[in-house]
């Protein structure tokens, strides 16, 4: 199966993260990296991996970058990864031994969230379809993120992926400000009836920050993870506060106009 898969990764100033993910991809014959103009040590680190093919492309939207990356993959299967992921040994072995099955178009993986290497008991990060037949896939934007649509059946992988973003906190906060604007556009510019329940709550502009803090700490058990759990809960709280502020601010502006 390894010979039929090309990993694809989107990068921009990911020097604190990328070594961990690429050290777990030594089995790949070719890795497609779409870089959005990194100015840190990202490109220098990538040059140390002989199978990496770096393609530079200015960033516009996540979905555009991913669809562009897919167009540069020659194998039947793509393994779509973020630069702050790390494959578990169990998952690597599982992928290697996947039996041929024409009925399966993709595979979904669960995530274990880490804070500077320390795993949390729970996370709000949902399972993702990361391995799929390239010709069956197409990305589209959803809020600040992106989602892949797969034509065909999706199976669940047993192994997990570790999510461990170690970029500076200031970079994270700056990104969240941009994400909040994009999330607000997603929540307010569509039809409320078409939104999932959780997004309807977020579009109200006030319950989500309170609920996400309580849910992360108690329902997901992060209160038992010490400072790492508190760090994650505060991250989720701030992300929802920024989105709620953007939603409320836009409503005030609309009324004043």
Secondary structure, DSSP 8 states (H G I E B T S, - for coil): -GGGEEEEEEESS-TTTHHHHHTT-TT-S-EEEEES---SSHHHHHTT-TTEEEEE---S-HHHHHHHHHHT--SSEEEEEETTEEE-HHHHHHHHT----TTEEEEEEEEEEEETTEE-S--S---EEEEEEGGGEEEEEETTEEEEEESSEEEEEEEEEEE---S-HHHHHHHHHHHHHHHHHHHHHS-GGGS-HHHHHHHTSSHHHHHHHHIIIIIS-GGGGHHHHHHHHHHHHHHHHHHHHHHHHHHHHHHH-
